[in-house]
Amino acid sequence: MQAQKPPPLVAVVGGSAATRQEIAAAESVGRRLAECGAVLLCGGRGGVMEAACRGAKSAGGLTVGILPGADAQEANPYVDIPISTGIGGARNTIIALSAQAVIAIGGSYGTLSEIAYALQFGKPVIALGSWHLQRAGHPPAPIRRADTPEEAVRWALS
């Protein structure tokens, strides 16, 4: 008997303080990922992370939260599998390295670090209203800019 291929693991990253538009986009991304059979990976806390998990759960999806602290109770109520790390922001490397693709929605410097790690690890990054990175004398960072949650999910799963 041949082993079954595991489902895609897609990270949704973004700020714990998010706008209404970012919350709506994250919830839609989470729902669409679940509808496509992907497992949602995130930082496990509030804002974009909670909205994405809520969307995934509304479609029967599985959610994994990689938490910065040592207490699994800090996970949002939509996280199925809380993973306590006790390593603070260094958990962003685990998120970026574990996912097959990263969808960034809004976000601040923590999100920026997750984007940078994903790029460093050669993972596709899709931005939905998130960071645009360019340095003088260098080509722009290979971040795909999505206009809709559906487009972001399609690219993450392709």
DSSP file (Angstrom, degrees, kcal/mol; ACC not computed):
  #  RESIDUE AA STRUCTURE BP1 BP2  ACC     N-H-->O    O-->H-N    N-H-->O    O-->H-N    TCO  KAPPA ALPHA  PHI   PSI    X-CA   Y-CA   Z-CA
    1    1 A M              0   0    0      0, 0.0     2,-0.3     0, 0.0     0, 0.0   0.000 360.0 360.0 360.0 136.2    0.0    0.0    0.0
    2    2 A Q        -     0   0    0      1,-0.1     2,-0.1     0, 0.0     0, 0.0  -0.677 360.0-108.5 -91.1 140.3    1.3    3.4   -0.9
    3    3 A A        -     0   0    0     -2,-0.3     2,-0.2     1,-0.1    -1,-0.1  -0.368  36.0-112.3 -66.2 143.2    1.4    6.3    1.6
    4    4 A Q        -     0   0    0      1,-0.1    -1,-0.1    -2,-0.1     0, 0.0  -0.547  31.5-108.9 -77.1 140.5   -1.1    9.0    1.0
    5    5 A K        -     0   0    0     -2,-0.2    -1,-0.1     1,-0.1     0, 0.0  -0.503  37.8-117.0 -68.4 131.6    0.2   12.4    0.0
    6    6 A P        -     0   0    0      0, 0.0     3,-0.1     0, 0.0    -1,-0.1  -0.313  33.9 -98.5 -68.3 155.2   -0.2   14.9    2.9
    7    7 A P        -     0   0    0      0, 0.0    31,-0.1     0, 0.0    30,-0.1  -0.324  49.4 -86.6 -68.7 156.5   -2.4   17.9    2.3
    8    8 A P        -     0   0    0      0, 0.0    31,-3.4     0, 0.0     2,-0.6  -0.354  36.7-144.4 -62.0 143.7   -0.8   21.2    1.4
    9    9 A L  E     -a   39   0A   0     29,-0.2    91,-3.3    89,-0.1    92,-0.7  -0.953  21.9-178.6-113.6 111.9    0.4   23.3    4.4
   10   10 A V  E     -ab  40 101A   0     29,-2.4    31,-2.6    -2,-0.6     2,-0.4  -0.946  17.1-141.5-118.4 129.1   -0.1   27.1    3.7
   11   11 A A  E     -ab  41 102A   0     90,-2.4    92,-3.0    -2,-0.5     2,-0.5  -0.695   7.5-162.3 -88.3 138.1    0.9   29.8    6.2
   12   12 A V  E     - b   0 103A   0     29,-2.4    31,-0.4    -2,-0.4     2,-0.3  -0.986  18.2-178.1-116.6 118.7   -1.3   32.9    6.6
   13   13 A V  E     + b   0 104A   0     90,-2.6    92,-2.8    -2,-0.5     2,-0.3  -0.876  17.3 119.4-120.5 150.5    0.7   35.7    8.3
   14   14 A G  E     - b   0 105A   0     -2,-0.3    35,-0.3    90,-0.2    92,-0.2  -0.948  56.5 -51.1 170.2 175.3   -0.4   39.1    9.3
   15   15 A G        -     0   0    0     90,-0.6    33,-2.6    -2,-0.3    34,-0.3  -0.236  26.6-138.3 -73.5 152.7   -0.8   41.4   12.2
   16   16 A S  S    S+     0   0    0     31,-0.2     2,-0.7     1,-0.2    31,-0.2   0.735 104.9  57.9 -76.2 -23.7   -2.5   40.9   15.5
   17   17 A A  S    S+     0   0    0     29,-0.1     2,-0.3    30,-0.1    90,-0.2  -0.935  83.0 164.9-103.5 109.9   -3.8   44.4   15.1
   18   18 A A        -     0   0    0     -2,-0.7    29,-0.1    -4,-0.1     2,-0.1  -0.894  36.1-114.8-130.4 154.7   -5.6   44.4   11.8
   19   19 A T     >  -     0   0    0     -2,-0.3     4,-2.4     1,-0.1     5,-0.2  -0.328  36.8-105.9 -77.9 167.0   -8.1   46.5    9.9
   20   20 A R  H  > S+     0   0    0      1,-0.2     4,-2.5     2,-0.2     5,-0.2   0.889 123.2  52.9 -59.3 -39.8  -11.7   45.3    9.1
   21   21 A Q  H  > S+     0   0    0      2,-0.2     4,-2.3     1,-0.2    -1,-0.2   0.905 109.6  47.3 -64.7 -41.9  -10.6   44.9    5.5
   22   22 A E  H  > S+     0   0    0      2,-0.2     4,-2.7     1,-0.2    -2,-0.2   0.894 111.5  51.4 -66.4 -39.8   -7.6   42.7    6.5
   23   23 A I  H  X S+     0   0    0     -4,-2.4     4,-2.4     2,-0.2    -2,-0.2   0.929 111.6  47.0 -61.5 -46.0   -9.8   40.6    8.8
   24   24 A A  H  X S+     0   0    0     -4,-2.5     4,-2.1     1,-0.2    -2,-0.2   0.911 113.4  48.2 -63.4 -42.7  -12.4   40.1    6.0
   25   25 A A  H  X S+     0   0    0     -4,-2.3     4,-2.6     2,-0.2    -2,-0.2   0.918 112.1  49.5 -63.6 -43.6   -9.6   39.1    3.6
   26   26 A A  H  X S+     0   0    0     -4,-2.7     4,-2.8     2,-0.2    -2,-0.2   0.906 110.2  50.0 -63.8 -42.5   -8.0   36.7    6.1
   27   27 A E  H  X S+     0   0    0     -4,-2.4     4,-2.3     1,-0.2    -1,-0.2   0.909 112.4  47.7 -63.0 -41.1  -11.3   35.0    6.9
   28   28 A S  H  X S+     0   0    0     -4,-2.1     4,-2.5     2,-0.2    -2,-0.2   0.901 111.6  50.0 -66.4 -41.6  -11.9   34.6    3.2
   29   29 A V  H  X S+     0   0    0     -4,-2.6     4,-2.7     2,-0.2    -2,-0.2   0.937 111.8  48.6 -61.6 -47.2   -8.4   33.2    2.6
   30   30 A G  H  X S+     0   0    0     -4,-2.8     4,-2.1     1,-0.2    -2,-0.2   0.917 112.2  48.1 -59.8 -44.8   -8.8   30.7    5.5
   31   31 A R  H  X S+     0   0    0     -4,-2.3     4,-2.3     1,-0.2    -1,-0.2   0.925 113.1  47.6 -61.7 -45.6  -12.2   29.5    4.2
   32   32 A R  H  X S+     0   0    0     -4,-2.5     4,-1.5     2,-0.2    -2,-0.2   0.889 109.2  53.5 -66.4 -39.5  -10.9   29.1    0.6
   33   33 A L  H  <>S+     0   0    0     -4,-2.7     5,-2.6     1,-0.2     3,-0.2   0.930 110.9  47.0 -59.5 -44.7   -7.8   27.2    1.8
   34   34 A A  H ><5S+     0   0    0     -4,-2.1     3,-1.7     1,-0.2    -2,-0.2   0.907 108.3  54.7 -64.1 -42.1  -10.0   24.8    3.7
   35   35 A E  H 3<5S+     0   0    0     -4,-2.3    -1,-0.2     1,-0.3    -2,-0.2   0.814 108.4  50.6 -60.7 -29.5  -12.3   24.3    0.8
   36   36 A C  T 3<5S-     0   0    0     -4,-1.5    -1,-0.3    -3,-0.2    -2,-0.2   0.404 121.5-108.5 -89.4   1.7   -9.3   23.4   -1.3
   37   37 A G  T < 5S+     0   0    0     -3,-1.7    -3,-0.2     1,-0.3     2,-0.2   0.596  70.5 141.9  85.2  11.5   -8.1   20.8    1.3
   38   38 A A      < -     0   0    0     -5,-2.6    24,-0.5    -6,-0.2     2,-0.5  -0.519  51.1-125.2 -84.4 153.9   -5.1   22.7    2.6
   39   39 A V  E     -a    9   0A   0    -31,-3.4   -29,-2.4    -2,-0.2     2,-0.5  -0.856  25.9-132.3 -94.4 132.4   -4.1   22.9    6.3
   40   40 A L  E     -ac  10  63A   0     22,-2.4    24,-2.8    -2,-0.5     2,-0.4  -0.757  21.7-170.0 -91.0 127.0   -3.8   26.4    7.6
   41   41 A L  E     +ac  11  64A   0    -31,-2.6   -29,-2.4    -2,-0.5     2,-0.3  -0.939  20.4 143.4-114.0 136.4   -0.6   27.3    9.5
   42   42 A C  E     - c   0  65A   0     22,-2.1    24,-3.1    -2,-0.4   -29,-0.1  -0.903  64.1 -83.8-156.1-176.5   -0.3   30.6   11.4
   43   43 A G        -     0   0    0    -31,-0.4    22,-0.1    -2,-0.3     3,-0.1   0.524  59.7-130.5 -77.8  -6.3    1.1   32.2   14.5
   44   44 A G        +     0   0    0     20,-0.2    32,-2.6     1,-0.2    35,-0.1   0.469  69.4  95.0  79.9   2.6   -2.0   31.1   16.4
   45   45 A R  S    S-     0   0    0      1,-0.3    -1,-0.2    30,-0.2    31,-0.2   0.065  74.8 -53.6-108.1-142.3   -3.0   34.4   18.0
   46   46 A G  S >  S+     0   0    0      3,-0.2     3,-1.3     4,-0.1    -1,-0.3  -0.001  89.5  30.0 -90.9-168.4   -5.4   37.2   17.2
   47   47 A G  T 3> S+     0   0    0      1,-0.3     4,-2.4     2,-0.2   -31,-0.2  -0.371 126.9   2.7  64.8-128.7   -6.1   39.6   14.3
   48   48 A V  H 3> S+     0   0    0    -33,-2.6     4,-2.6     1,-0.2    -1,-0.3   0.882 134.8  54.7 -58.2 -40.6   -5.3   38.2   10.9
   49   49 A M  H <> S+     0   0    0     -3,-1.3     4,-2.1   -34,-0.3    -1,-0.2   0.932 110.8  43.5 -61.8 -47.2   -4.3   34.8   12.4
   50   50 A E  H  > S+     0   0    0      2,-0.2     4,-2.7     1,-0.2    -1,-0.2   0.904 113.7  51.3 -65.8 -41.6   -7.6   34.4   14.2
   51   51 A A  H  X S+     0   0    0     -4,-2.4     4,-2.3     2,-0.2    -2,-0.2   0.908 110.3  48.8 -63.5 -41.9   -9.7   35.5   11.2
   52   52 A A  H  X S+     0   0    0     -4,-2.6     4,-2.4     2,-0.2    -1,-0.2   0.920 113.1  47.6 -64.1 -43.1   -7.9   33.1    8.9
   53   53 A C  H  X S+     0   0    0     -4,-2.1     4,-2.8    -5,-0.2    -2,-0.2   0.907 110.2  52.4 -63.7 -41.9   -8.5   30.3   11.4
   54   54 A R  H  X S+     0   0    0     -4,-2.7     4,-2.0     1,-0.2    -2,-0.2   0.918 110.6  48.3 -60.5 -43.6  -12.1   31.2   11.8
   55   55 A G  H  X S+     0   0    0     -4,-2.3     4,-0.7     2,-0.2    -2,-0.2   0.919 111.9  48.7 -62.4 -44.2  -12.6   31.1    8.0
   56   56 A A  H ><>S+     0   0    0     -4,-2.4     5,-3.1     1,-0.2     3,-1.0   0.922 111.2  49.6 -62.5 -44.3  -10.9   27.7    7.8
   57   57 A K  H ><5S+     0   0    0     -4,-2.8     3,-1.8     1,-0.3    -1,-0.2   0.853 102.2  62.0 -64.4 -34.1  -13.0   26.3   10.6
   58   58 A S  H 3<5S+     0   0    0     -4,-2.0    -1,-0.3     1,-0.3    -2,-0.2   0.741 109.2  43.0 -64.2 -20.8  -16.2   27.6    8.9
   59   59 A A  T <<5S-     0   0    0     -3,-1.0    -1,-0.3    -4,-0.7    -2,-0.2   0.161 125.3-100.5-109.1  16.2  -15.4   25.3    6.0
   60   60 A G  T < 5S+     0   0    0     -3,-1.8    -3,-0.2     1,-0.2    -2,-0.1   0.698  71.8 152.6  77.9  19.4  -14.3   22.3    8.1
   61   61 A G      < -     0   0    0     -5,-3.1     2,-0.4    -6,-0.2    -1,-0.2  -0.223  45.7-114.2 -81.6 170.8  -10.6   22.9    7.7
   62   62 A L        -     0   0    0    -24,-0.5   -22,-2.4   -28,-0.0     2,-0.4  -0.887  29.6-162.6-105.8 134.5   -7.7   22.0   10.0
   63   63 A T  E     -c   40   0A   0     -2,-0.4    18,-2.1   -24,-0.2    17,-0.8  -0.946   8.0-167.1-124.3 141.0   -5.7   24.8   11.7
   64   64 A V  E     -cd  41  81A   0    -24,-2.8   -22,-2.1    -2,-0.4     2,-0.5  -0.992   6.0-160.6-126.1 129.2   -2.2   24.8   13.3
   65   65 A G  E     -cd  42  82A   0     16,-2.2    18,-3.3    -2,-0.4     2,-0.9  -0.948   7.2-157.6-114.2 120.8   -0.9   27.6   15.4
   66   66 A I  E     - d   0  83A   0    -24,-3.1    18,-0.2    -2,-0.5   -21,-0.1  -0.835  26.4-155.5 -94.5 101.4    2.8   28.0   16.1
   67   67 A L  E     - d   0  84A   0     16,-2.5    18,-1.1    -2,-0.9    20,-0.4  -0.502  20.2-143.3 -87.9 145.5    2.7   30.1   19.3
   68   68 A P  S    S+     0   0    0      0, 0.0    20,-2.7     0, 0.0    19,-0.2   0.805  81.3  57.6 -73.7 -28.2    5.5   32.3   20.5
   69   69 A G  S    S-     0   0    0     17,-0.2    17,-1.4     2,-0.2    16,-1.2  -0.221  88.1-110.5 -97.8-174.5    5.0   31.5   24.2
   70   70 A A  S    S+     0   0    0     15,-0.2     2,-0.6    14,-0.2    14,-0.1   0.445  90.7  86.5 -94.4  -2.9    5.0   28.4   26.4
   71   71 A D    >   -     0   0    0      1,-0.1     3,-1.8    12,-0.1    -2,-0.2  -0.885  57.5-162.1-109.3 114.9    1.2   28.4   27.0
   72   72 A A  G >  S+     0   0    0     -2,-0.6     3,-1.6     1,-0.3    -1,-0.1   0.709  86.7  75.9 -63.5 -19.5   -1.1   26.7   24.5
   73   73 A Q  G 3  S+     0   0    0      1,-0.3    -1,-0.3    -3,-0.0    -3,-0.0   0.644  78.8  72.1 -68.4 -13.8   -4.0   28.6   26.1
   74   74 A E  G <  S+     0   0    0     -3,-1.8    -1,-0.3     2,-0.0    -2,-0.2   0.552  75.7 108.0 -78.7  -4.9   -2.8   31.7   24.3
   75   75 A A  S <  S-     0   0    0     -3,-1.6   -30,-0.2    -4,-0.1   -31,-0.1  -0.381  80.9-105.3 -68.9 148.5   -4.0   30.2   21.0
   76   76 A N    >   -     0   0    0    -32,-2.6     3,-1.7   -31,-0.2    -1,-0.1  -0.338  36.7-103.7 -68.8 160.6   -7.1   31.8   19.4
   77   77 A P  T 3  S+     0   0    0      0, 0.0    -1,-0.1     0, 0.0    -2,-0.1   0.565 116.8  60.7 -67.7  -6.9  -10.3   29.6   19.8
   78   78 A Y  T 3  S+     0   0    0    -34,-0.1     2,-0.6   -28,-0.0   -15,-0.1   0.335  76.0 108.0-102.1   5.9  -10.1   28.4   16.2
   79   79 A V    <   -     0   0    0     -3,-1.7   -15,-0.1     1,-0.2    -4,-0.1  -0.752  44.7-174.1 -85.8 122.3   -6.7   26.7   16.4
   80   80 A D  S    S+     0   0    0    -17,-0.8   -16,-0.2    -2,-0.6    -1,-0.2   0.888  79.2  30.9 -79.3 -43.0   -7.1   22.9   16.3
   81   81 A I  E    S-d   64   0A   0    -18,-2.1   -16,-2.2     2,-0.0     2,-0.4  -0.872  73.6-167.6-123.6  97.0   -3.4   22.2   17.0
   82   82 A P  E     -d   65   0A   0      0, 0.0     2,-0.6     0, 0.0   -16,-0.2  -0.714   3.0-163.8 -84.2 131.0   -1.6   24.7   19.2
   83   83 A I  E     -d   66   0A   0    -18,-3.3   -16,-2.5    -2,-0.4     2,-0.4  -0.934   7.4-153.4-116.9 107.6    2.2   24.3   19.2
   84   84 A S  E     +d   67   0A   0     -2,-0.6   -14,-0.2   -18,-0.2   -12,-0.1  -0.646  20.1 170.4 -81.2 131.0    3.8   26.1   22.1
   85   85 A T        -     0   0    0    -16,-1.2   -15,-0.2   -18,-1.1    -1,-0.2   0.746  26.5-150.1-112.0 -33.4    7.4   27.1   21.3
   86   86 A G  S    S+     0   0    0    -17,-1.4   -17,-0.2   -19,-0.3   -16,-0.2   0.678  70.7 105.3  67.4  16.5    8.6   29.4   24.1
   87   87 A I    >   -     0   0    0    -20,-0.4     3,-1.7     1,-0.3   -18,-0.2   0.238  67.8-149.5-114.9  13.3   10.9   31.1   21.6
   88   88 A G  G >  S-     0   0    0    -20,-2.7     3,-2.0     1,-0.3    -1,-0.3  -0.227  71.9  -4.3  59.9-140.4    9.0   34.3   20.9
   89   89 A G  G >  S+     0   0    0      1,-0.3     3,-2.1     2,-0.2    -1,-0.3   0.646 118.4  80.5 -63.9 -15.9    9.4   35.9   17.5
   90   90 A A  G X> S+     0   0    0     -3,-1.7     3,-1.5     1,-0.3     4,-0.6   0.701  74.2  78.4 -63.9 -16.6   11.9   33.2   16.5
   91   91 A R  H <> S+     0   0    0     -3,-2.0     4,-2.0     1,-0.3    -1,-0.3   0.703  74.6  78.1 -63.4 -17.8    8.8   31.0   15.9
   92   92 A N  H <> S+     0   0    0     -3,-2.1     4,-2.4     1,-0.2    -1,-0.3   0.820  87.4  56.8 -61.7 -30.2    8.5   32.9   12.6
   93   93 A T  H <> S+     0   0    0     -3,-1.5     4,-2.6    -4,-0.2    -1,-0.2   0.897 105.3  50.8 -67.0 -38.3   11.2   30.8   11.1
   94   94 A I  H  X S+     0   0    0     -4,-0.6     4,-2.1    -3,-0.3    -2,-0.2   0.923 111.0  48.5 -64.0 -44.5    9.2   27.6   11.9
   95   95 A I  H  X S+     0   0    0     -4,-2.0     4,-1.3     1,-0.2    -2,-0.2   0.951 115.5  43.3 -59.8 -51.1    6.1   29.1   10.2
   96   96 A A  H  < S+     0   0    0     -4,-2.4    -2,-0.2     1,-0.2    -1,-0.2   0.882 116.8  46.0 -65.7 -39.5    8.0   30.1    7.1
   97   97 A L  H  < S+     0   0    0     -4,-2.6    -1,-0.2    -5,-0.2    -2,-0.2   0.814 112.0  50.8 -74.7 -30.4   10.1   26.9    6.8
   98   98 A S  H  < S+     0   0    0     -4,-2.1    -1,-0.2    -5,-0.2    -2,-0.2   0.759  95.8  81.6 -80.4 -25.6    7.1   24.6    7.4
   99   99 A A     <  -     0   0    0     -4,-1.3   -89,-0.2    -5,-0.2     3,-0.1  -0.471  67.6-145.1 -84.8 151.0    4.7   26.0    4.8
  100  100 A Q  S    S+     0   0    0    -91,-3.3     2,-0.3     1,-0.3   -90,-0.2   0.715  90.9   2.0 -80.7 -22.0    4.7   25.3    1.1
  101  101 A A  E     -b   10   0A   0    -92,-0.7   -90,-2.4    22,-0.2     2,-0.4  -0.975  69.4-135.7-157.4 158.6    3.7   28.9    0.6
  102  102 A V  E     -be  11 125A   0     22,-2.5    24,-2.9    -2,-0.3     2,-0.6  -0.982   7.3-162.0-124.1 128.0    3.1   32.0    2.7
  103  103 A I  E     -be  12 126A   0    -92,-3.0   -90,-2.6    -2,-0.4     2,-0.5  -0.952  13.3-160.0-107.4 117.4    0.1   34.4    2.2
  104  104 A A  E     -be  13 127A   0     22,-3.0    24,-3.2    -2,-0.6     2,-0.5  -0.861   7.6-172.5-101.8 127.4    0.8   37.8    3.9
  105  105 A I  E     -be  14 128A   0    -92,-2.8   -90,-0.6    -2,-0.5    24,-0.2  -0.965  58.0 -54.1-121.9 114.0   -2.2   40.0    4.7
  106  106 A G  S    S+     0   0    0     22,-1.0    25,-0.5    -2,-0.5    22,-0.1  -0.317  80.9 147.1  57.6-136.3   -1.4   43.5    6.0
  107  107 A G        -     0   0    0    -90,-0.2     2,-0.1    23,-0.1    -1,-0.1  -0.059  39.2-118.7  99.2 165.3    1.0   43.2    9.0
  108  108 A S     >  -     0   0    0     23,-0.0     4,-2.1    -2,-0.0     5,-0.1  -0.106  65.1 -44.3-119.3-143.5    3.8   45.0   10.7
  109  109 A Y  H  > S+     0   0    0      1,-0.2     4,-2.2     2,-0.2     5,-0.1   0.820 132.2  56.2 -69.5 -31.6    7.4   44.0   11.4
  110  110 A G  H  > S+     0   0    0      2,-0.2     4,-1.8     1,-0.2    -1,-0.2   0.926 110.1  46.7 -62.9 -42.9    6.6   40.5   12.6
  111  111 A T  H  > S+     0   0    0      1,-0.2     4,-2.5     2,-0.2    -2,-0.2   0.899 109.0  55.5 -63.2 -41.4    4.9   39.8    9.3
  112  112 A L  H  X S+     0   0    0     -4,-2.1     4,-2.5     1,-0.2    -1,-0.2   0.892 106.2  50.9 -59.1 -40.1    7.9   41.4    7.5
  113  113 A S  H  X S+     0   0    0     -4,-2.2     4,-2.6     2,-0.2    -1,-0.2   0.896 109.1  50.7 -66.5 -38.2   10.2   38.9    9.3
  114  114 A E  H  X S+     0   0    0     -4,-1.8     4,-2.4     2,-0.2    -2,-0.2   0.900 111.1  49.0 -65.0 -40.0    8.0   36.0    8.2
  115  115 A I  H  X S+     0   0    0     -4,-2.5     4,-2.5     2,-0.2    -2,-0.2   0.938 111.8  49.2 -61.6 -47.2    8.1   37.2    4.6
  116  116 A A  H  X S+     0   0    0     -4,-2.5     4,-2.5     1,-0.2    -2,-0.2   0.914 111.9  47.8 -61.9 -44.1   11.9   37.6    4.8
  117  117 A Y  H  X S+     0   0    0     -4,-2.6     4,-2.3     2,-0.2    -1,-0.2   0.931 111.0  51.2 -62.1 -44.8   12.3   34.1    6.2
  118  118 A A  H  <>S+     0   0    0     -4,-2.4     5,-3.0     1,-0.2     4,-0.2   0.924 112.1  46.5 -59.0 -44.7   10.0   32.6    3.5
  119  119 A L  H ><5S+     0   0    0     -4,-2.5     3,-1.3     1,-0.2    -1,-0.2   0.909 111.0  52.5 -63.6 -41.5   12.0   34.3    0.8
  120  120 A Q  H 3<5S+     0   0    0     -4,-2.5    -1,-0.2     1,-0.3    -2,-0.2   0.862 110.6  47.9 -61.2 -36.5   15.3   33.2    2.3
  121  121 A F  T 3<5S-     0   0    0     -4,-2.3    -1,-0.3    -5,-0.2    -2,-0.2   0.387 118.6-111.8 -86.9   3.3   14.0   29.6    2.4
  122  122 A G  T < 5 +     0   0    0     -3,-1.3    -3,-0.2     1,-0.2    -2,-0.1   0.736  66.4 148.2  75.3  22.8   12.8   29.8   -1.3
  123  123 A K      < -     0   0    0     -5,-3.0    -1,-0.2    -6,-0.2   -22,-0.2  -0.690  54.1-105.7 -90.2 142.7    9.1   29.7   -0.4
  124  124 A P        -     0   0    0      0, 0.0   -22,-2.5     0, 0.0     2,-0.5  -0.435  34.3-158.2 -64.2 138.5    6.5   31.5   -2.6
  125  125 A V  E     -ef 102 143A   0     17,-0.6    19,-2.5   -24,-0.2     2,-0.5  -0.986   7.5-169.1-122.1 128.8    5.2   34.6   -0.9
  126  126 A I  E     -ef 103 144A   0    -24,-2.9   -22,-3.0    -2,-0.5     2,-0.5  -0.977  10.3-152.9-117.6 126.4    1.8   36.1   -1.9
  127  127 A A  E     -ef 104 145A   0     17,-3.5    19,-2.7    -2,-0.5     2,-0.5  -0.860  13.3-175.5-104.3 130.6    1.0   39.6   -0.6
  128  128 A L  E    S-e  105   0A   0    -24,-3.2   -22,-1.0    -2,-0.5    19,-0.1  -0.861  86.7 -29.7-121.5  92.0   -2.6   40.7   -0.1
  129  129 A G  S    S+     0   0    0     -2,-0.5     2,-0.1    17,-0.4   -24,-0.1   0.841 117.3 117.7  67.1  33.3   -2.3   44.3    1.0
  130  130 A S        -     0   0    0      1,-0.2    -1,-0.2   -26,-0.2   -23,-0.1  -0.366  64.2 -30.0-118.9-162.6    1.0   43.6    2.6
  131  131 A W        -     0   0    0    -25,-0.5     2,-0.5    -2,-0.1    -1,-0.2  -0.066  39.9-157.8 -57.8 144.9    4.7   44.6    2.3
  132  132 A H        -     0   0    0     -3,-0.1     2,-0.5     2,-0.1    -1,-0.1  -0.994  18.1-162.5-120.8 119.6    6.3   45.7   -1.0
  133  133 A L        +     0   0    0     -2,-0.5     8,-1.9     8,-0.1     2,-0.3  -0.898  21.3 149.4-115.0 128.8   10.1   45.2   -0.8
  134  134 A Q        -     0   0    0     -2,-0.5     2,-0.4     6,-0.2    -2,-0.1  -0.964  21.7-162.1-154.1 139.4   12.7   46.8   -3.0
  135  135 A R    >   -     0   0    0     -2,-0.3     3,-2.2     4,-0.3    -2,-0.0  -0.969  37.0 -99.2-121.9 137.6   16.3   47.9   -2.5
  136  136 A A  T 3  S+     0   0    0     -2,-0.4    -2,-0.0     1,-0.3     0, 0.0  -0.265 110.0  17.2 -54.5 133.3   18.2   50.2   -4.8
  137  137 A G  T 3  S+     0   0    0      1,-0.2    -1,-0.3    -3,-0.0    -3,-0.0   0.459 112.1  90.6  83.2   1.1   20.4   48.3   -7.2
  138  138 A H  S <  S-     0   0    0     -3,-2.2    -1,-0.2     3,-0.0    -3,-0.2  -0.916  82.7-104.1-125.3 152.4   18.5   45.0   -6.6
  139  139 A P        -     0   0    0      0, 0.0    -4,-0.3     0, 0.0    -1,-0.0  -0.391  54.0 -86.7 -67.3 155.2   15.6   43.4   -8.4
  140  140 A P        -     0   0    0      0, 0.0    -6,-0.2     0, 0.0    -4,-0.0  -0.266  54.1 -90.8 -59.1 150.1   12.3   43.6   -6.5
  141  141 A A        -     0   0    0     -8,-1.9     2,-2.7     1,-0.1    -8,-0.1  -0.353  43.1-107.4 -60.2 142.4   11.7   40.8   -4.0
  142  142 A P        +     0   0    0      0, 0.0   -17,-0.6     0, 0.0     2,-0.5  -0.343  68.1 143.0 -76.3  65.7    9.8   37.9   -5.6
  143  143 A I  E     -f  125   0A   0     -2,-2.7     2,-0.4   -10,-0.2   -17,-0.2  -0.925  44.9-139.8-107.0 123.2    6.6   38.6   -3.9
  144  144 A R  E     -f  126   0A   0    -19,-2.5   -17,-3.5    -2,-0.5     2,-0.7  -0.679  13.5-141.5 -81.9 134.0    3.4   38.1   -5.9
  145  145 A R  E     -f  127   0A   0     -2,-0.4     2,-0.3   -19,-0.2   -17,-0.2  -0.864  16.4-161.3-101.0 114.1    0.8   40.7   -5.3
  146  146 A A        -     0   0    0    -19,-2.7   -17,-0.4    -2,-0.7     4,-0.0  -0.688  15.0-160.3 -94.5 146.7   -2.8   39.3   -5.2
  147  147 A D  S    S+     0   0    0     -2,-0.3    -1,-0.1     1,-0.1   -19,-0.1   0.676  77.0  27.4 -95.0 -22.4   -5.8   41.4   -5.7
  148  148 A T  S  > S-     0   0    0      1,-0.1     4,-2.2  -119,-0.0     5,-0.2  -0.938  78.0-115.5-137.6 158.1   -8.3   39.0   -4.1
  149  149 A P  H  > S+     0   0    0      0, 0.0     4,-2.4     0, 0.0     5,-0.2   0.890 117.0  55.0 -57.9 -39.4   -8.3   36.2   -1.5
  150  150 A E  H  > S+     0   0    0      1,-0.2     4,-2.5     2,-0.2     5,-0.2   0.907 108.2  47.6 -62.4 -42.6   -9.2   33.7   -4.2
  151  151 A E  H  > S+     0   0    0      2,-0.2     4,-2.4     1,-0.2    -1,-0.2   0.905 110.3  52.6 -64.7 -42.1   -6.2   34.8   -6.3
  152  152 A A  H  X S+     0   0    0     -4,-2.2     4,-2.2     1,-0.2    -2,-0.2   0.920 112.3  44.8 -60.4 -45.0   -3.9   34.5   -3.3
  153  153 A V  H  X S+     0   0    0     -4,-2.4     4,-2.0     2,-0.2    -2,-0.2   0.916 110.6  53.7 -67.0 -43.6   -5.0   31.0   -2.5
  154  154 A R  H  X S+     0   0    0     -4,-2.5     4,-0.7     1,-0.2    -2,-0.2   0.929 112.6  44.1 -56.8 -46.5   -4.9   29.9   -6.1
  155  155 A W  H >< S+     0   0    0     -4,-2.4     3,-0.6     1,-0.2    -1,-0.2   0.887 111.0  54.1 -67.8 -38.6   -1.2   31.1   -6.4
  156  156 A A  H 3< S+     0   0    0     -4,-2.2    -1,-0.2     1,-0.2    -2,-0.2   0.836 113.4  42.9 -64.3 -31.9   -0.3   29.6   -3.0
  157  157 A L  H 3<        0   0    0     -4,-2.0    -1,-0.2     1,-0.2    -2,-0.2   0.512 360.0 360.0 -93.1  -5.4   -1.6   26.2   -4.1
  158  158 A S    <<        0   0    0     -4,-0.7    -1,-0.2    -3,-0.6    -2,-0.2   0.475 360.0 360.0 -88.3 360.0   -0.1   26.2   -7.6
